[in-house]
Amino acid sequence: MNTIHGALIAIATLSLSQPLLADVKLGVDAWQQGDYAKAIAEWRPLAEAGDPDAQFNMGQAYKLGRGVSPDLTAAIQWYRKAAAQGHMRAEDNLGLCLFQQGDRAAAMPYLERAAARGDSRAQYIFGTALFNGDLVEKDWVRAYALMTRASAAGLSQANTSLQQMNKYISSDQREQAKTLAAQMERDKGVQLASAPARTESAGPAGRPASSPIRTARIPPTHTPERAEAPKVKTSPPPQPAPTPTAAPARVPVGAWRVQLGAFSADTRARAMWTQLTGKVRGLSSYQSYFVKADGITRLQAGPLGSSADAMRLCAQIRSAGADCLPKKN
């Protein structure tokens, strides 16, 4: 894969969680105004004191090189601290960064869980590993299902991989994979792996000790594979620059979305998503939805936790010259 792109304060008691969260919000406000140095100054002492949202935001800053020099190792260390406290977005980013850094064995458990939660980049990478049998047991049905979900989310590299997979898997496997992909969409956020998360022992550099990777496996079909598949080439998935979070981001659900238009052709909806994610900062960190009904494809993004969040996102989108409508599911 190609390379993807403060002083301590005294904390008197553990009862200061509300002021801490408020200060994280001050950092987010500074970040959104482009004052990255001020954002870092707000977040660093809170992150060092153990606030998971501040830790996640510090990881974002080091990954993107805003307010600090780009440092993937430092980003991984902050993501790891937040993930250990149940911050799911930090865990998703941790897996992607470990993979980018070349520590693929350590990345796989995180990528598997991120794929189960619906992260399209993780679905693309983990699906490729399953198809090739790289670090995980080969499972073409599950690989095709994950790649189908990544493709449906608009990841162009997944389309290319699906075309390659079609040359090797049987029609029965393809049908099973389509059924599984639909089940994944219904159960998004439910872990598919039966094994619990690893307990990691970090060394001086914060790298986890390696351990065997075990994944849940769908029962194999009785249709034999026609030939040993060549390696599916993985071109780098796009790396959006998601904005940091102010409130706890431990539950990746919400009752609100924003609607960006209704189109007679699905291709136009996908083209609009690609165009807007290139113009609206942070939009690509949300899930895209292509809701089809009565011959119309409605382009939506989310989830968002409240109408206020949806209205703020719509304001950003409208400032880029596009229509936007908050919508409750």
ZADO-1210 file (C-alpha; in nm, 4 decimals, padded with zeros to 6 digits):
<atoms>
<atom x="00.0000" y="00.0000" z="00.0000" code="MET" pos="1"/>
<atom x="00.1140" y="00.3543" z="-00.0677" code="ASN" pos="2"/>
<atom x="00.1748" y="00.5869" z="00.2167" code="THR" pos="3"/>
<atom x="-00.1474" y="00.7526" z="00.3147" code="ILE" pos="4"/>
<atom x="-00.1419" y="01.0622" z="00.4390" code="HIS" pos="5"/>
<atom x="00.1490" y="02.1760" z="02.5414" code="GLY" pos="6"/>
<atom x="00.2133" y="02.1549" z="02.8722" code="ALA" pos="7"/>
<atom x="00.0572" y="01.9219" z="03.1293" code="LEU" pos="8"/>
<atom x="-00.2199" y="02.0669" z="03.3411" code="ILE" pos="9"/>
<atom x="-00.3014" y="01.9528" z="03.6924" code="ALA" pos="10"/>
<atom x="-00.6299" y="01.7641" z="03.7174" code="ILE" pos="11"/>
<atom x="-00.7687" y="01.8020" z="04.0664" code="ALA" pos="12"/>
<atom x="-01.0304" y="01.5248" z="04.0721" code="THR" pos="13"/>
<atom x="-01.1998" y="01.2793" z="03.8402" code="LEU" pos="14"/>
<atom x="-01.5241" y="01.4745" z="03.8770" code="SER" pos="15"/>
<atom x="-01.4109" y="01.7295" z="03.6178" code="LEU" pos="16"/>
<atom x="-01.5455" y="01.5363" z="03.3163" code="SER" pos="17"/>
<atom x="-01.7842" y="01.8087" z="03.2098" code="GLN" pos="18"/>
<atom x="-01.5190" y="02.0874" z="03.1979" code="PRO" pos="19"/>
<atom x="-01.2892" y="01.8471" z="03.0142" code="LEU" pos="20"/>
<atom x="-01.5468" y="01.7783" z="02.7445" code="LEU" pos="21"/>
<atom x="-01.6163" y="02.1498" z="02.7150" code="ALA" pos="22"/>
<atom x="-01.2468" y="02.2112" z="02.6553" code="ASP" pos="23"/>
<atom x="-01.2399" y="01.9426" z="02.3864" code="VAL" pos="24"/>
<atom x="-01.5175" y="02.1390" z="02.2168" code="LYS" pos="25"/>
<atom x="-01.3071" y="02.4556" z="02.2367" code="LEU" pos="26"/>
<atom x="-01.0351" y="02.2697" z="02.0496" code="GLY" pos="27"/>
<atom x="-01.2794" y="02.1529" z="01.7835" code="VAL" pos="28"/>
<atom x="-01.4014" y="02.5100" z="01.7349" code="ASP" pos="29"/>
<atom x="-01.0425" y="02.6274" z="01.6897" code="ALA" pos="30"/>
<atom x="-00.9719" y="02.3415" z="01.4451" code="TRP" pos="31"/>
<atom x="-01.2734" y="02.4268" z="01.2306" code="GLN" pos="32"/>
<atom x="-01.1535" y="02.7886" z="01.2190" code="GLN" pos="33"/>
<atom x="-00.8120" y="02.6748" z="01.0992" code="GLY" pos="34"/>
<atom x="-00.6327" y="02.7571" z="01.4256" code="ASP" pos="35"/>
<atom x="-00.4676" y="02.4171" z="01.4593" code="TYR" pos="36"/>
<atom x="-00.2077" y="02.5301" z="01.7133" code="ALA" pos="37"/>
<atom x="-00.4824" y="02.6434" z="01.9522" code="LYS" pos="38"/>
<atom x="-00.6694" y="02.3163" z="01.8990" code="ALA" pos="39"/>
<atom x="-00.3595" y="02.1170" z="01.9912" code="ILE" pos="40"/>
<atom x="-00.3040" y="02.3337" z="02.2984" code="ALA" pos="41"/>
<atom x="-00.6593" y="02.2531" z="02.4144" code="GLU" pos="42"/>
<atom x="-00.6451" y="01.8810" z="02.3419" code="TRP" pos="43"/>
<atom x="-00.2954" y="01.7750" z="02.4471" code="ARG" pos="44"/>
<atom x="-00.3335" y="01.8140" z="02.8280" code="PRO" pos="45"/>
<atom x="-00.6762" y="01.6503" z="02.8142" code="LEU" pos="46"/>
<atom x="-00.5419" y="01.3635" z="02.6047" code="ALA" pos="47"/>
<atom x="-00.2514" y="01.3139" z="02.8429" code="GLU" pos="48"/>
<atom x="-00.5031" y="01.3124" z="03.1298" code="ALA" pos="49"/>
<atom x="-00.6898" y="01.0270" z="02.9591" code="GLY" pos="50"/>
<atom x="-00.9806" y="01.1861" z="02.7700" code="ASP" pos="51"/>
<atom x="-01.0524" y="00.9486" z="02.4759" code="PRO" pos="52"/>
<atom x="-01.2010" y="01.2141" z="02.2451" code="ASP" pos="53"/>
<atom x="-00.8987" y="01.4375" z="02.2950" code="ALA" pos="54"/>
<atom x="-00.6760" y="01.1365" z="02.2309" code="GLN" pos="55"/>
<atom x="-00.8604" y="01.0598" z="01.9078" code="PHE" pos="56"/>
<atom x="-00.8318" y="01.4220" z="01.7991" code="ASN" pos="57"/>
<atom x="-00.4577" y="01.4217" z="01.8694" code="MET" pos="58"/>
<atom x="-00.4314" y="01.1131" z="01.6501" code="GLY" pos="59"/>
<atom x="-00.6132" y="01.2984" z="01.3724" code="GLN" pos="60"/>
<atom x="-00.3799" y="01.5955" z="01.4056" code="ALA" pos="61"/>
<atom x="-00.0644" y="01.3839" z="01.3813" code="TYR" pos="62"/>
<atom x="-00.2048" y="01.1805" z="01.0935" code="LYS" pos="63"/>
<atom x="-00.2975" y="01.4916" z="00.8934" code="LEU" pos="64"/>
<atom x="-00.0022" y="01.7058" z="01.0052" code="GLY" pos="65"/>
<atom x="-00.2117" y="01.9978" z="01.1255" code="ARG" pos="66"/>
<atom x="-00.0753" y="02.1948" z="01.4193" code="GLY" pos="67"/>
<atom x="00.2022" y="01.9355" z="01.4503" code="VAL" pos="68"/>
<atom x="00.4451" y="01.7698" z="01.2108" code="SER" pos="69"/>
<atom x="00.2976" y="01.4621" z="01.0381" code="PRO" pos="70"/>
<atom x="00.3907" y="01.1584" z="01.2454" code="ASP" pos="71"/>
<atom x="00.2119" y="00.8291" z="01.1773" code="LEU" pos="72"/>
<atom x="00.3754" y="00.6594" z="01.4771" code="THR" pos="73"/>
<atom x="00.2481" y="00.9307" z="01.7123" code="ALA" pos="74"/>
<atom x="-00.0967" y="00.9098" z="01.5516" code="ALA" pos="75"/>
<atom x="-00.1030" y="00.5341" z="01.6125" code="ILE" pos="76"/>
<atom x="-00.0066" y="00.5808" z="01.9775" code="GLN" pos="77"/>
<atom x="-00.2908" y="00.8278" z="02.0360" code="TRP" pos="78"/>
<atom x="-00.5435" y="00.6166" z="01.8442" code="TYR" pos="79"/>
<atom x="-00.4389" y="00.3147" z="02.0496" code="ARG" pos="80"/>
<atom x="-00.4989" y="00.4999" z="02.3800" code="LYS" pos="81"/>
<atom x="-00.8472" y="00.6097" z="02.2690" code="ALA" pos="82"/>
<atom x="-00.9339" y="00.2677" z="02.1245" code="ALA" pos="83"/>
<atom x="-00.8427" y="00.1029" z="02.4541" code="ALA" pos="84"/>
<atom x="-01.1236" y="00.3090" z="02.6110" code="GLN" pos="85"/>
<atom x="-01.3821" y="00.1980" z="02.3550" code="GLY" pos="86"/>
<atom x="-01.3538" y="00.4836" z="02.1042" code="HIS" pos="87"/>
<atom x="-01.4644" y="00.3047" z="01.7860" code="MET" pos="88"/>
<atom x="-01.3541" y="00.5677" z="01.5356" code="ARG" pos="89"/>
<atom x="-01.0102" y="00.5579" z="01.6943" code="ALA" pos="90"/>
<atom x="-01.0051" y="00.1800" z="01.6569" code="GLU" pos="91"/>
<atom x="-01.1027" y="00.2088" z="01.2888" code="ASP" pos="92"/>
<atom x="-00.8250" y="00.4591" z="01.2236" code="ASN" pos="93"/>
<atom x="-00.5772" y="00.2518" z="01.4222" code="LEU" pos="94"/>
<atom x="-00.6281" y="-00.0463" z="01.1951" code="GLY" pos="95"/>
<atom x="-00.5874" y="00.1600" z="00.8796" code="LEU" pos="96"/>
<atom x="-00.2720" y="00.3314" z="01.0093" code="CYS" pos="97"/>
<atom x="-00.1112" y="00.0053" z="01.1237" code="LEU" pos="98"/>
<atom x="-00.1772" y="-00.1377" z="00.7783" code="PHE" pos="99"/>
<atom x="-00.0345" y="00.1730" z="00.6136" code="GLN" pos="100"/>
<atom x="00.2749" y="00.1493" z="00.8328" code="GLN" pos="101"/>
<atom x="00.3305" y="-00.2083" z="00.7177" code="GLY" pos="102"/>
<atom x="00.2267" y="-00.3884" z="01.0379" code="ASP" pos="103"/>
<atom x="-00.0449" y="-00.5829" z="00.8609" code="ARG" pos="104"/>
<atom x="-00.0729" y="-00.8693" z="01.1090" code="ALA" pos="105"/>
<atom x="-00.1482" y="-00.6254" z="01.3929" code="ALA" pos="106"/>
<atom x="-00.3896" y="-00.4315" z="01.1702" code="ALA" pos="107"/>
<atom x="-00.6114" y="-00.7248" z="01.0698" code="MET" pos="108"/>
<atom x="-00.8203" y="-00.7640" z="01.3897" code="PRO" pos="109"/>
<atom x="-00.8953" y="-00.3912" z="01.3895" code="TYR" pos="110"/>
<atom x="-00.9755" y="-00.3916" z="01.0179" code="LEU" pos="111"/>
<atom x="-01.2087" y="-00.6882" z="01.0609" code="GLU" pos="112"/>
<atom x="-01.4082" y="-00.5086" z="01.3309" code="ARG" pos="113"/>
<atom x="-01.4089" y="-00.1819" z="01.1342" code="ALA" pos="114"/>
<atom x="-01.5354" y="-00.3702" z="00.8273" code="ALA" pos="115"/>
<atom x="-01.8177" y="-00.5198" z="01.0364" code="ALA" pos="116"/>
<atom x="-01.9136" y="-00.1667" z="01.1457" code="ARG" pos="117"/>
<atom x="-01.9362" y="-00.0561" z="00.7832" code="GLY" pos="118"/>
<atom x="-01.6070" y="00.1282" z="00.7158" code="ASP" pos="119"/>
<atom x="-01.5677" y="00.0934" z="00.3384" code="SER" pos="120"/>
<atom x="-01.1859" y="00.1245" z="00.3402" code="ARG" pos="121"/>
<atom x="-01.1580" y="-00.1539" z="00.5981" code="ALA" pos="122"/>
<atom x="-01.4031" y="-00.3651" z="00.3964" code="GLN" pos="123"/>
<atom x="-01.1862" y="-00.3191" z="00.0880" code="TYR" pos="124"/>
<atom x="-00.8591" y="-00.4108" z="00.2620" code="ILE" pos="125"/>
<atom x="-00.9958" y="-00.6981" z="00.4711" code="PHE" pos="126"/>
<atom x="-01.1954" y="-00.8320" z="00.1757" code="GLY" pos="127"/>
<atom x="-00.8770" y="-00.8401" z="-00.0318" code="THR" pos="128"/>
<atom x="-00.6947" y="-01.0272" z="00.2474" code="ALA" pos="129"/>
<atom x="-00.9752" y="-01.2860" z="00.2639" code="LEU" pos="130"/>
<atom x="-00.9695" y="-01.3368" z="-00.1134" code="PHE" pos="131"/>
<atom x="-00.5928" y="-01.3841" z="-00.1260" code="ASN" pos="132"/>
<atom x="-00.5602" y="-01.5701" z="00.2045" code="GLY" pos="133"/>
<atom x="-00.3143" y="-01.3086" z="00.3319" code="ASP" pos="134"/>
<atom x="-00.2784" y="-01.3368" z="00.7122" code="LEU" pos="135"/>
<atom x="-00.6336" y="-01.4726" z="00.7338" code="VAL" pos="136"/>
<atom x="-00.7911" y="-01.7921" z="00.6082" code="GLU" pos="137"/>
<atom x="-00.9097" y="-01.7646" z="00.2502" code="LYS" pos="138"/>
<atom x="-01.2854" y="-01.7111" z="00.2234" code="ASP" pos="139"/>
<atom x="-01.4053" y="-01.6026" z="-00.1192" code="TRP" pos="140"/>
<atom x="-01.7729" y="-01.5674" z="-00.0251" code="VAL" pos="141"/>
<atom x="-01.7062" y="-01.3298" z="00.2618" code="ARG" pos="142"/>
<atom x="-01.4405" y="-01.1479" z="00.0591" code="ALA" pos="143"/>
<atom x="-01.6862" y="-01.0835" z="-00.2246" code="TYR" pos="144"/>
<atom x="-01.9557" y="-00.9709" z="00.0213" code="ALA" pos="145"/>
<atom x="-01.7249" y="-00.7171" z="00.1857" code="LEU" pos="146"/>
<atom x="-01.6036" y="-00.5901" z="-00.1507" code="MET" pos="147"/>
<atom x="-01.9666" y="-00.5532" z="-00.2607" code="THR" pos="148"/>
<atom x="-02.0389" y="-00.3371" z="00.0450" code="ARG" pos="149"/>
<atom x="-01.7288" y="-00.1238" z="-00.0187" code="ALA" pos="150"/>
<atom x="-01.8354" y="-00.0789" z="-00.3805" code="SER" pos="151"/>
<atom x="-02.1878" y="00.0207" z="-00.2770" code="ALA" pos="152"/>
<atom x="-02.0339" y="00.2888" z="-00.0525" code="ALA" pos="153"/>
<atom x="-01.8679" y="00.4413" z="-00.3590" code="GLY" pos="154"/>
<atom x="-01.5114" y="00.3094" z="-00.3275" code="LEU" pos="155"/>
<atom x="-01.3928" y="00.2896" z="-00.6883" code="SER" pos="156"/>
<atom x="-01.1069" y="00.0489" z="-00.6092" code="GLN" pos="157"/>
<atom x="-01.3646" y="-00.2021" z="-00.4854" code="ALA" pos="158"/>
<atom x="-01.5332" y="-00.1993" z="-00.8263" code="ASN" pos="159"/>
<atom x="-01.2053" y="-00.2945" z="-00.9906" code="THR" pos="160"/>
<atom x="-01.1466" y="-00.5745" z="-00.7397" code="SER" pos="161"/>
<atom x="-01.4979" y="-00.7116" z="-00.7936" code="LEU" pos="162"/>
<atom x="-01.4282" y="-00.7367" z="-01.1665" code="GLN" pos="163"/>
<atom x="-01.1131" y="-00.9366" z="-01.0923" code="GLN" pos="164"/>
<atom x="-01.2927" y="-01.1605" z="-00.8430" code="MET" pos="165"/>
<atom x="-01.5666" y="-01.2342" z="-01.0958" code="ASN" pos="166"/>
<atom x="-01.3092" y="-01.4177" z="-01.3081" code="LYS" pos="167"/>
<atom x="-01.2516" y="-01.6797" z="-01.0382" code="TYR" pos="168"/>
<atom x="-01.5496" y="-01.7327" z="-00.8088" code="ILE" pos="169"/>
<atom x="-01.8429" y="-01.9515" z="-00.9071" code="SER" pos="170"/>
<atom x="-02.1974" y="-01.8265" z="-00.9626" code="SER" pos="171"/>
<atom x="-02.3099" y="-02.0111" z="-00.6459" code="ASP" pos="172"/>
<atom x="-02.0431" y="-01.8348" z="-00.4404" code="GLN" pos="173"/>
<atom x="-02.1439" y="-01.5022" z="-00.5926" code="ARG" pos="174"/>
<atom x="-02.5088" y="-01.5533" z="-00.4957" code="GLU" pos="175"/>
<atom x="-02.4127" y="-01.6514" z="-00.1411" code="GLN" pos="176"/>
<atom x="-02.1930" y="-01.3417" z="-00.1204" code="ALA" pos="177"/>
<atom x="-02.4775" y="-01.1147" z="-00.2333" code="LYS" pos="178"/>
<atom x="-02.7030" y="-01.2605" z="00.0354" code="THR" pos="179"/>
<atom x="-02.4301" y="-01.2109" z="00.2942" code="LEU" pos="180"/>
<atom x="-02.3702" y="-00.8518" z="00.1787" code="ALA" pos="181"/>
<atom x="-02.7384" y="-00.7741" z="00.2332" code="ALA" pos="182"/>
<atom x="-02.7156" y="-00.9292" z="00.5794" code="GLN" pos="183"/>
<atom x="-02.4075" y="-00.7163" z="00.6547" code="MET" pos="184"/>
<atom x="-02.5994" y="-00.4026" z="00.5637" code="GLU" pos="185"/>
<atom x="-02.8896" y="-00.4993" z="00.7912" code="ARG" pos="186"/>
<atom x="-02.6579" y="-00.5913" z="01.0779" code="ASP" pos="187"/>
<atom x="-02.4085" y="-00.3080" z="01.0297" code="LYS" pos="188"/>
<atom x="-02.2125" y="-00.2563" z="01.3502" code="GLY" pos="189"/>
<atom x="-02.2505" y="-00.6154" z="01.4677" code="VAL" pos="190"/>
<atom x="-01.9156" y="-00.7902" z="01.4922" code="GLN" pos="191"/>
<atom x="-01.8846" y="-01.0807" z="01.2504" code="LEU" pos="192"/>
<atom x="-01.5746" y="-01.2280" z="01.4161" code="ALA" pos="193"/>
<atom x="-01.6398" y="-01.4706" z="01.6966" code="SER" pos="194"/>
<atom x="-01.2969" y="-01.4260" z="01.8563" code="ALA" pos="195"/>
<atom x="-01.2637" y="-01.1488" z="02.1178" code="PRO" pos="196"/>
<atom x="-01.0313" y="-00.8564" z="02.0621" code="ALA" pos="197"/>
<atom x="-00.6651" y="-00.9282" z="02.1343" code="ARG" pos="198"/>
<atom x="-00.4989" y="-00.8138" z="02.4507" code="THR" pos="199"/>
<atom x="-00.1960" y="-00.6183" z="02.3363" code="GLU" pos="200"/>
<atom x="00.1346" y="-00.5762" z="02.5137" code="SER" pos="201"/>
<atom x="00.3013" y="-00.2640" z="02.3855" code="ALA" pos="202"/>
<atom x="00.6787" y="-00.2420" z="02.3652" code="GLY" pos="203"/>
<atom x="00.8868" y="00.0736" z="02.3841" code="PRO" pos="204"/>
<atom x="00.7659" y="00.1900" z="02.0457" code="ALA" pos="205"/>
<atom x="00.4020" y="00.1175" z="02.1243" code="GLY" pos="206"/>
<atom x="00.3858" y="-00.1768" z="01.8806" code="ARG" pos="207"/>
<atom x="00.1646" y="-00.4711" z="01.9743" code="PRO" pos="208"/>
<atom x="00.3115" y="-00.8146" z="02.0267" code="ALA" pos="209"/>
<atom x="00.2297" y="-01.0330" z="01.7277" code="SER" pos="210"/>
<atom x="-00.0133" y="-01.3198" z="01.7686" code="SER" pos="211"/>
<atom x="-00.1903" y="-01.5592" z="01.5340" code="PRO" pos="212"/>
<atom x="-00.4892" y="-01.4146" z="01.3528" code="ILE" pos="213"/>
<atom x="-00.8078" y="-01.6176" z="01.3679" code="ARG" pos="214"/>
<atom x="-01.1219" y="-01.5134" z="01.1872" code="THR" pos="215"/>
<atom x="-01.4757" y="-01.6416" z="01.1785" code="ALA" pos="216"/>
<atom x="-01.5376" y="-01.8310" z="00.8586" code="ARG" pos="217"/>
<atom x="-01.8505" y="-01.8856" z="00.6555" code="ILE" pos="218"/>
<atom x="-01.8984" y="-02.2569" z="00.5752" code="PRO" pos="219"/>
<atom x="-01.7373" y="-02.3267" z="00.2383" code="PRO" pos="220"/>
<atom x="-01.9477" y="-02.4155" z="-00.0616" code="THR" pos="221"/>
<atom x="-01.9212" y="-02.7556" z="-00.2266" code="HIS" pos="222"/>
<atom x="-01.8385" y="-02.5948" z="-00.5584" code="THR" pos="223"/>
<atom x="-01.4617" y="-02.6297" z="-00.6062" code="PRO" pos="224"/>
<atom x="-01.2581" y="-02.3238" z="-00.6938" code="GLU" pos="225"/>
<atom x="-01.1662" y="-02.3362" z="-01.0590" code="ARG" pos="226"/>
<atom x="-00.8072" y="-02.2290" z="-01.0093" code="ALA" pos="227"/>
<atom x="-00.5808" y="-02.0739" z="-00.7508" code="GLU" pos="228"/>
<atom x="-00.6582" y="-01.7047" z="-00.7698" code="ALA" pos="229"/>
<atom x="-00.3819" y="-01.4595" z="-00.8422" code="PRO" pos="230"/>
<atom x="-00.3278" y="-01.1858" z="-00.5925" code="LYS" pos="231"/>
<atom x="-00.5856" y="-00.9105" z="-00.6229" code="VAL" pos="232"/>
<atom x="-00.3844" y="-00.5916" z="-00.6437" code="LYS" pos="233"/>
<atom x="-00.4793" y="-00.3378" z="-00.3815" code="THR" pos="234"/>
<atom x="-00.4555" y="00.0181" z="-00.4972" code="SER" pos="235"/>
<atom x="-00.4647" y="00.2524" z="-00.1972" code="PRO" pos="236"/>
<atom x="-00.8158" y="00.3373" z="-00.0784" code="PRO" pos="237"/>
<atom x="-00.8829" y="00.7100" z="-00.0542" code="PRO" pos="238"/>
<atom x="-00.7843" y="00.8608" z="00.2764" code="GLN" pos="239"/>
<atom x="-01.0355" y="01.1280" z="00.3788" code="PRO" pos="240"/>
<atom x="-00.9417" y="01.3930" z="00.6312" code="ALA" pos="241"/>
<atom x="-01.2176" y="01.3478" z="00.8906" code="PRO" pos="242"/>
<atom x="-01.2752" y="01.6259" z="01.1351" code="THR" pos="243"/>
<atom x="-01.2095" y="01.5652" z="01.5062" code="PRO" pos="244"/>
<atom x="-01.4937" y="01.5023" z="01.7444" code="THR" pos="245"/>
<atom x="-01.5973" y="01.7035" z="02.0474" code="ALA" pos="246"/>
<atom x="-01.8525" y="01.4693" z="02.2066" code="ALA" pos="247"/>
<atom x="-01.7909" y="01.1035" z="02.2866" code="PRO" pos="248"/>
<atom x="-01.8025" y="00.9014" z="01.9648" code="ALA" pos="249"/>
<atom x="-01.8434" y="00.5546" z="02.1079" code="ARG" pos="250"/>
<atom x="-02.1725" y="00.4611" z="01.9393" code="VAL" pos="251"/>
<atom x="-02.1509" y="00.4972" z="01.5591" code="PRO" pos="252"/>
<atom x="-02.5241" y="00.5515" z="01.5135" code="VAL" pos="253"/>
<atom x="-02.7575" y="00.8451" z="01.4890" code="GLY" pos="254"/>
<atom x="-03.1160" y="00.9232" z="01.3969" code="ALA" pos="255"/>
<atom x="-03.0314" y="01.1989" z="01.1479" code="TRP" pos="256"/>
<atom x="-02.8888" y="01.2205" z="00.7979" code="ARG" pos="257"/>
<atom x="-02.8523" y="01.4969" z="00.5429" code="VAL" pos="258"/>
<atom x="-03.0011" y="01.4578" z="00.1955" code="GLN" pos="259"/>
<atom x="-02.7891" y="01.5950" z="-00.0868" code="LEU" pos="260"/>
<atom x="-03.0229" y="01.5445" z="-00.3795" code="GLY" pos="261"/>
<atom x="-03.2506" y="01.3067" z="-00.5694" code="ALA" pos="262"/>
<atom x="-03.1407" y="01.1656" z="-00.9023" code="PHE" pos="263"/>
<atom x="-03.3007" y="00.9628" z="-01.1789" code="SER" pos="264"/>
<atom x="-02.9710" y="00.7783" z="-01.2361" code="ALA" pos="265"/>
<atom x="-02.7637" y="00.6075" z="-00.9665" code="ASP" pos="266"/>
<atom x="-02.4432" y="00.7089" z="-01.1461" code="THR" pos="267"/>
<atom x="-02.5309" y="01.0778" z="-01.1082" code="ARG" pos="268"/>
<atom x="-02.5835" y="01.0336" z="-00.7335" code="ALA" pos="269"/>
<atom x="-02.2432" y="00.8664" z="-00.6983" code="ARG" pos="270"/>
<atom x="-02.0777" y="01.1354" z="-00.9089" code="ALA" pos="271"/>
<atom x="-02.2289" y="01.4027" z="-00.6840" code="MET" pos="272"/>
<atom x="-02.0938" y="01.2253" z="-00.3735" code="TRP" pos="273"/>
<atom x="-01.7455" y="01.2156" z="-00.5245" code="THR" pos="274"/>
<atom x="-01.7685" y="01.5837" z="-00.6169" code="GLN" pos="275"/>
<atom x="-01.8915" y="01.6974" z="-00.2745" code="LEU" pos="276"/>
<atom x="-01.6404" y="01.4951" z="-00.0729" code="THR" pos="277"/>
<atom x="-01.3704" y="01.6746" z="-00.2671" code="GLY" pos="278"/>
<atom x="-01.5163" y="02.0167" z="-00.1821" code="LYS" pos="279"/>
<atom x="-01.6601" y="01.9862" z="00.1712" code="VAL" pos="280"/>
<atom x="-01.4034" y="01.9239" z="00.4435" code="ARG" pos="281"/>
<atom x="-01.4891" y="01.6268" z="00.6638" code="GLY" pos="282"/>
<atom x="-01.7838" y="01.5050" z="00.4538" code="LEU" pos="283"/>
<atom x="-01.5982" y="01.1913" z="00.3488" code="SER" pos="284"/>
<atom x="-01.5802" y="01.0790" z="00.7142" code="SER" pos="285"/>
<atom x="-01.9552" y="01.0154" z="00.7005" code="TYR" pos="286"/>
<atom x="-02.1227" y="00.7122" z="00.5451" code="GLN" pos="287"/>
<atom x="-02.2849" y="00.7667" z="00.2059" code="SER" pos="288"/>
<atom x="-02.6315" y="00.6218" z="00.1433" code="TYR" pos="289"/>
<atom x="-02.7924" y="00.5683" z="-00.1967" code="PHE" pos="290"/>
<atom x="-03.1609" y="00.5211" z="-00.1142" code="VAL" pos="291"/>
<atom x="-03.3591" y="00.3890" z="-00.4106" code="LYS" pos="292"/>
<atom x="-03.7366" y="00.4163" z="-00.4384" code="ALA" pos="293"/>
<atom x="-03.9777" y="00.4677" z="-00.7299" code="ASP" pos="294"/>
<atom x="-03.6942" y="00.4914" z="-00.9797" code="GLY" pos="295"/>
<atom x="-03.5209" y="00.7706" z="-00.7869" code="ILE" pos="296"/>
<atom x="-03.1877" y="00.7505" z="-00.6035" code="THR" pos="297"/>
<atom x="-03.1654" y="00.9819" z="-00.3041" code="ARG" pos="298"/>
<atom x="-02.8119" y="01.0669" z="-00.1944" code="LEU" pos="299"/>
<atom x="-02.7771" y="01.0934" z="00.1831" code="GLN" pos="300"/>
<atom x="-02.4904" y="01.1134" z="00.4319" code="ALA" pos="301"/>
<atom x="-02.4718" y="01.0333" z="00.8016" code="GLY" pos="302"/>
<atom x="-02.5413" y="00.9175" z="01.0605" code="PRO" pos="303"/>
<atom x="-02.5634" y="01.2288" z="01.2751" code="LEU" pos="304"/>
<atom x="-02.6675" y="01.2392" z="01.6376" code="GLY" pos="305"/>
<atom x="-02.9030" y="01.5392" z="01.6341" code="SER" pos="306"/>
<atom x="-03.0847" y="01.7886" z="01.4150" code="SER" pos="307"/>
<atom x="-02.8289" y="02.0514" z="01.5194" code="ALA" pos="308"/>
<atom x="-02.5463" y="01.8321" z="01.3889" code="ASP" pos="309"/>
<atom x="-02.7349" y="01.7792" z="01.0631" code="ALA" pos="310"/>
<atom x="-02.7981" y="02.1525" z="01.0252" code="MET" pos="311"/>
<atom x="-02.4298" y="02.2329" z="01.0844" code="ARG" pos="312"/>
<atom x="-02.3239" y="01.9835" z="00.8197" code="LEU" pos="313"/>
<atom x="-02.5838" y="02.1210" z="00.5784" code="CYS" pos="314"/>
<atom x="-02.4479" y="02.4726" z="00.6329" code="ALA" pos="315"/>
<atom x="-02.1030" y="02.3516" z="00.5242" code="GLN" pos="316"/>
<atom x="-02.2467" y="02.1785" z="00.2189" code="ILE" pos="317"/>
<atom x="-02.4561" y="02.4786" z="00.1152" code="ARG" pos="318"/>
<atom x="-02.1504" y="02.7012" z="00.1434" code="SER" pos="319"/>
<atom x="-01.9956" y="02.4792" z="-00.1238" code="ALA" pos="320"/>
<atom x="-02.2902" y="02.5591" z="-00.3551" code="GLY" pos="321"/>
<atom x="-02.4890" y="02.2375" z="-00.3134" code="ALA" pos="322"/>
<atom x="-02.8392" y="02.1650" z="-00.1855" code="ASP" pos="323"/>
<atom x="-02.8788" y="02.0006" z="00.1536" code="CYS" pos="324"/>
<atom x="-03.1764" y="01.8970" z="00.3654" code="LEU" pos="325"/>
<atom x="-03.1603" y="01.7582" z="00.7228" code="PRO" pos="326"/>
<atom x="-03.3633" y="01.4397" z="00.7454" code="LYS" pos="327"/>
<atom x="-03.4602" y="01.2198" z="01.0393" code="LYS" pos="328"/>
<atom x="-03.4668" y="00.8453" z="00.9720" code="ASN" pos="329"/>
</atoms>
